[in-house]
Every structure is written in structure tokens, then in C-alpha cells.
Amino acid sequence: MTAAAVVGFDPATYGLHFPNTFPNVPLLNVRLPGYGDIPIGDAANGLCGGMAFAARDCFEARRPTPPVHDPPTSGPAFDYLVHRLIDSFDLPVGPARYYAWMSAADGDGPAGLGVASRTRGEVVRICAAIDRGELCVLGLIRTQSVDPRDLGKNHQVLAFGYALEETSDRLTLRMYDPNHPDGETTLDCSLTAGLPLDLQYGGGELTRGFFLTPYTRDDPAPLFGEGSRSSWVGSAARLFTRLFGRG
């Protein structure tokens, strides 16, 4: 067996201690000329990508996450998680990538590579990153659909270790999952080409495949109540105004 893990990372230390369960509050309130404040998004749909990015931010800064067990609904910590959620979307290419994967078949066919082959192609990159001591934010494909409105059914987690059983050619990933705080979640799948991926998720959720999400480091200070509303909030509001507002 070959195994590796990022030294020092523990979901109970660097993962957020509250679940990915938020009330129905807007992610942003954007003021559009002539219309007033317009609510954008809904936190009740989850902030998993922002939470996965936040956990890596805290680890990179070597700052164990605050002992907070209730999800924030406003203020610097909430704004920061929304900011990191938007970062995790990897705009503008990220949504198209999720759509291409979730609309693909599991197996290869005339339309191209299926989710199983695509996932096996990502494993090399993920294991190499963990070997280098890098945490990996993963996009998990959890639906098969050609409806763009189903993009939100997918998920994001943070992988910190793996084990490869050569005799069975099965990979096990060790992860922090924002849906399952204060513990380790695993993902197990077959790497044998031409066979079903047979992906088994430790949290019990149906999962079809996964890929590596680009990450750029940020300062997690707002998560600790340090500072005021991040400057990105104004920048995001100006972006939405340019896209949808006219003076």
C-alpha cells in the first residue's frame, strides 16, 4: 500500500466546527441605480466551497479555526466565507466545468470521456499535490443532469491524504467535508481503467466523480472577527452593478 498525508492537517483542528447549514439570507445585497438593494444568492444553498477554502486558508496560516459551532449569518466571518465561495467557483470557467462533468455519462462513449475516466485522470494530479504537502479542494459531482439549475447539487471538500492499495487498485481519499464537521470523511474508488468507478462516499451521499479545484491563498483574519467587512464586498457589488445595472 502507498499512502501519504499533508503533515499537520487535522479536520478537527483546521476544519470549521459548524455544519454547512445556513438560513435563508442573501449572499450579497447589491445596490442598483433605480432599483435599490437587490439580494443575490441564498446561503441556505450552502457555502461548502467557501468553507473548504477557509479550512485551507487557516492551515496555510497555521491558525486553528475558532471554536464556533453556529454558522455565521452576517458580519466579517460570513462575508469572508461568501468571498471564498465565489473564489471556489473559479469564474468564469468553473461552472462550465461542473456542467460538462455532471452532464456526461459515467462511462466513455461517442460523446467523449465519461466521468469515471475523467476522475481517474484527476487522481494523478491530486496524489502528486498531496505528496508535495498541498491540500486539495475537490469538486464532487453528485448529479447527472443537463439542467444548469442542478449545478448547486454538486459539492466541494478538502482532501488531505490518500491511500492506494495496489493489489486491488483502489484509492481512498481522506477529507474534510463541510457537511460533516469535526471528523474525517473518506472517499473510495476503483482506478482500474474500463471498469465502473464504484465510488463509495463515507458520508453516504451519492457521488459520481471528482476533480481538483484551483486554489489561491487568502488571509482568514475575518473568520476570527479581525477587521471590518472585507474590501471584496464593495468590489463584488460594483461587478454586479456593471453586469446588471445601468445609471
N, C-alpha and C positions, 0 to 999 in steps of 0.2 A: 504494500500500500504506500502511496505517495501522499503526503499531507503537508499543509502549510497554513499559517495564520498570521495576521498582522499583529506583531508583538505589542502588548499593552492594551489592545482594544477589548472591551467587555460591554455588551449591551446594557448591563445593569449599571454601568458607570457613565458611559457616554451616550447611551440612548435616552430619549426623552421618557419621563416616568408617567406621562399621561397617554391615554389611547388616542388614536386618530378619530375622535368623535367630537364634532363641533356643532354648535347650534346654528340655526338659520340666520346668519348675519352676513352682510356683503363682504367680499374680499376687499373691495375698493369703493369709495364714493367719489365719483368724478364730476366736477362742475363743468357743465357745458353751457356756453353762452346761449341765452334764450330759453334754456330748459331747466336750469337749476342743478341740484345734485342728483346724479344718476348712479344707482347702486350697480356694481359689476360683480358677477360671480356669487357663489354661495358657499360658505365654509362648511356647510353640512355635507357637501360632496366629498370632503376630505382634503387634508393637506399633506398627504403621505410623502410626496416628493420634497416638499419643504422640510419635513421632519427628518427625512433621510439625509438631506444636505446639511441640516443643522447638526445632526449627530457627527457627521464627518468634520464640519467646522469646529465643533467642540474638541474632537480628538486631535485635529491638527494644531489647535491652540493649547492642548493639554489642560482643558478646563472641564472637569466633570460637570454634567448638566445639573441645573438647580433641582433641589428636592421638591418639585412642584408636581402634584398629582391631578390637578384640574386644568384642562385645556384653556389657554387664554382666549378671550373673545374680543379684546381691544388692547390698545396700548403698544409700547415698543416691541414686546415679545411677539404679539400677534402680527404686527406689521412685518417684523423680520421673517416669520415663518411664511407669510404670503409672498414676500420678496424672494425667498429661496424656492418656494413653489414655482413661481414664474421662471426663475433661473433653471429649474429642473425640467421645464418644458423644452429647453433647447430650441427656442424660437429662432428662425421660422421653420426649421427642418424637422423638429421633434414630433409634432402632431402628425406630419405626413408619414413618418417612420412608424409610429404606432398604428396608423391606419393601414399601411401596407402589410404589416405583420398580422393584425387582427383580421384582415380580410382574406389572408392567404389560407390555403388548406394546410392540414397538418403534414401531409406527405408531398413529395415532389410530383409535378405533373406538367402538362403542356404550358401552363401559365407561369412556370418557373419553380424555384426552390420553395419548399414548404417550410412551415415553422420549425419542424424538427431539424432539418438541415441547417437552417439559419441559426438556430440556437447552438448547435454543435460548432458552428463557425465562430460564435462568440466566446465559447469556453476557453479557447486558447488565449485570447486577449485577457479574459478575466483571471485565469490562473497565473498568467505572466505578471499581471499587475499585483496580485496578492503576493507572489514570490518576491516582488520588489518592495513589499511593505506598504502597498497602497490599498486603501479601502475602495470598494467598487459599488457605486449606486447602480442598481439594476432596474430596468423597466420590465415588469411582468405582464405578459399577455394573458388575459383572463376571459376573453370572449372571442367568438368567431362571428363577425358581422361586417356588412358593407355599409352600415348606417353610421355616419360620423357622430351622431348623437350618443353612440355607445363608447366613445373614446374614454369617457370617465369611468368605465367599468374596469379599466386596467389599473395597475398598481405599481408602486415603487418601494424598494427595500435597499438595505445597505449590507453588502456581503463583506465578511472579514476573514473567512477561512474556507478551505476546501480539503476534501479527501478523495483520492482516486483509487479505486480498487481495480487493479489491473486484470485480475482473473475474471471478473465479471464485467469489466469495462463500464463501471457505474461511478458517477460523480456525485458527491454530496457537498453542497454549499452550506456554510454556516452564516447566519444573517441576523441583523436587527430588523424587525418588521414593526413599523409604527402601529399596526393593528394589534400587536401582541407585545406590549411594553414589559420591561424588566425581566426579559428572558431571551433565550436564543431560539430561533426558528431555523429549520433545515429545509432544504430542497434536494431531492434525489432524482437522478435521471440516467438513462442509458446513453452512452456515447457511441454505440455500435451503429455505423452507417447502414442505412437501408432498413433498420428496424424501427418500430414505434419508439418515440422518446420516453414513454412510460414515466412521465414526470409525476412525482409524489411530493406534495407540499405538506410540511409539518403542521401548518396551521389549519389544514383541512380544506382550504379553498381550492377550487378547480383552477389549474394553471396550465397553459398550453406551451409556453416558451418564455425566453428572457433574453435581454441584450444589455450591453454596457452603455450607461448614460454619461455623456461628458460632464465633468465637474470642474468648477473654478472656485478656489478658496475665498471665503469671506469672513469677516470679523463677527463672532457670535455675541458680542457685548450686549446688544439689545435683549437677548434672551435672558440676561442676568439683570435686567432693569437699569442698565447703564446707558445714559444718554436719552435723547428725546426721539421723536419719530424720525426714522431714517430718511435721508435725502431722496432715496429712491421713490418714496411715496409721491412726492411732487413730480419727479421725472415720469413716473408711470401715468399720473394724471395728465400731464402735458402730452404724453404719447397718445392716450385715448382721445384727448381733445383734438389733436391733429388728425387722427383717423376718422373720428365720427362727428366732430364739431366744426362749425363754421361761424365766424364772428358776425 
